[in-house]
Amino acid sequence: MTLADRNGCGDDCHIAIGGQQRITALTIGTAVVSGALSLIGAAYANYLAYAGYDLIIVDRDLFRLSDLADELTNSTGHSVEVLVDSQSNISVLSEKIKSDSTVNLIVCVSSVAKFVTPGTADDALAELSYVSHPLNLVAAQKFTADGRALCLFGSTVTVYSAGNLGELLKLI
């Protein structure tokens, strides 16, 4: 039994560089990845394209998005559409998500950076409500205890799926 047979795609896939499965004849659907130029967003876009999704990638820098789209299309054979994240484009993206029946996965990557002055670590962490692990507070207090300022960076990933729990669990 070949690896392709074990993965259920028969002759329609092959192994790409890095051992990632590249599906060439099957598209699972379309995944939207916002924050696609962040490290986490780019990793999701790469994984999803190799897993068989066409993509709509969203972020603020058109030139870097275009480079990422070209790279993913060339390496996976899947369609990658680029959309610049801006106030004027939010309605375009919203309409695309609502009207495109192939969109069955949405990954939203959000990041926040904050400069924390000594003595304000507790307040800064409270503002970043998703930073809930107790270790975050210990780390912030350690680095501000001697009067130094702290650069705090937080990131969240929210994944929405059209009901395929097995596929969703592979992404988290």
Secondary structure, 3 states (H helix, E strand, C coil): CCHHHHCCCHHHEEECHHHCEEECCCCCEEEEEECCCCHHHHHHHHHHHHHCEEEEEEECCHHHHHHHHHHHHHHHCCCEEEEECCHHHHHHHHHHHHHCCCEEEEEEEEEEEEEECCCCHHHHHHHCCCCCCHHHHHHHHHHHCCCCCEEEEEEEEEEEECCCHHHHHHHC
